[in-house]
Amino acid sequence: MDSKRKLRYASPIPRKSKPVLMKSTIDHLPPVEQHKLHQVVELLREEFDDVLKGASAEFTKRGRILKIILFGSYARGGWVDDPHTKKGYRSVL
């Protein structure tokens, strides 16, 4: 993935409690998880480009990806990786 591009997160939903600010980078994730996300983003972009190449309509040919939004425990920074515990739970990317 282009080093100038950053993964962005959606705006926080208003709540009665203190709002959780969304991160605009994936720096809070371990390097291995960052690498996995970069691979997923690259795959999405490649597949999207392939679809555009086969498009016949002009408006489809001008299509582009505006945002890729990460949500859930990885976005919040609360992912779980406990394979060595009794439950062996891991968050799904």
NUZADREN-586147 format. One line per field, with one value per residue (C-alpha): x negated, y negated, z negated; residue number from 1; residue in one letter. Coordinates in nm, 2 decimals. Each point is the difference from the previous one (the first is absolute). Layout:
x <- X,...;
y <- Y,...;
z <- Z,...;
seq <- NUM,...;
type <- A,...;
# end
This chain:
x <- 0.00,-0.12,-0.17,0.17,0.35,0.14,0.29,0.28,0.27,0.37,0.11,0.10,0.37,0.14,0.06,0.10,-0.34,-0.33,-0.04,-0.27,-0.22,-0.08,-0.36,-0.11,-0.30,-0.07,-0.31,0.17,-0.01,-0.30,-0.21,0.12,0.36,-0.09,-0.16,0.31,0.22,-0.23,0.03,0.38,0.01,-0.23,0.22,0.31,-0.16,-0.13,0.34,0.17,-0.24,0.08,0.37,-0.05,-0.21,0.30,0.26,0.20,0.19,-0.19,0.11,-0.13,-0.33,-0.04,0.06,-0.24,-0.03,0.05,-0.04,-0.08,0.13,-0.12,0.25,0.04,-0.26,-0.30,0.13,0.06,-0.33,0.16,-0.08,-0.07,-0.28,0.00,-0.07,-0.18,0.29,0.27,0.24,-0.27,0.20,-0.12,0.17,0.07,-0.16;
y <- 0.00,-0.35,-0.14,-0.33,0.16,0.05,0.22,-0.22,0.07,-0.10,-0.29,0.09,0.06,-0.24,0.17,-0.10,0.10,-0.16,0.04,0.23,-0.17,0.20,0.05,-0.11,0.24,0.36,-0.08,0.14,0.35,0.23,0.01,0.34,-0.12,-0.31,0.21,0.22,-0.31,-0.14,0.33,-0.01,-0.36,0.08,0.29,-0.21,-0.26,0.26,0.16,-0.33,-0.09,0.33,-0.08,-0.35,0.15,0.22,-0.28,-0.11,-0.30,-0.33,-0.08,0.34,-0.06,-0.32,0.19,-0.03,0.11,-0.29,0.16,0.33,0.01,0.23,0.06,0.22,0.10,-0.07,-0.35,-0.07,0.15,0.27,0.30,0.33,0.24,0.26,0.33,0.14,-0.03,0.26,-0.16,-0.08,-0.30,-0.22,-0.30,0.05,-0.26;
z <- 0.00,0.07,-0.31,0.05,-0.03,-0.34,-0.10,-0.14,-0.25,-0.01,-0.22,-0.35,-0.07,-0.26,-0.33,-0.35,-0.13,0.10,0.38,0.12,0.26,0.30,0.11,0.34,0.02,-0.08,-0.21,-0.31,0.15,-0.02,0.31,0.10,0.00,0.19,0.26,0.03,0.04,0.27,0.19,-0.02,0.12,0.29,0.09,0.00,0.22,0.25,0.02,0.04,0.28,0.18,-0.02,0.15,0.29,0.10,-0.04,0.30,-0.15,-0.01,-0.36,-0.12,0.17,-0.21,-0.33,-0.29,-0.35,-0.23,-0.34,-0.16,-0.35,-0.27,-0.28,-0.30,-0.25,0.23,0.06,-0.37,-0.10,-0.21,0.21,-0.19,0.08,-0.28,0.17,-0.31,-0.24,-0.07,0.25,0.26,0.13,0.28,0.16,0.37,0.23;
seq <- 1,2,3,4,5,6,7,8,9,10,11,12,13,14,15,16,17,18,19,20,21,22,23,24,25,26,27,28,29,30,31,32,33,34,35,36,37,38,39,40,41,42,43,44,45,46,47,48,49,50,51,52,53,54,55,56,57,58,59,60,61,62,63,64,65,66,67,68,69,70,71,72,73,74,75,76,77,78,79,80,81,82,83,84,85,86,87,88,89,90,91,92,93;
type <- M,D,S,K,R,K,L,R,Y,A,S,P,I,P,R,K,S,K,P,V,L,M,K,S,T,I,D,H,L,P,P,V,E,Q,H,K,L,H,Q,V,V,E,L,L,R,E,E,F,D,D,V,L,K,G,A,S,A,E,F,T,K,R,G,R,I,L,K,I,I,L,F,G,S,Y,A,R,G,G,W,V,D,D,P,H,T,K,K,G,Y,R,S,V,L;
# end
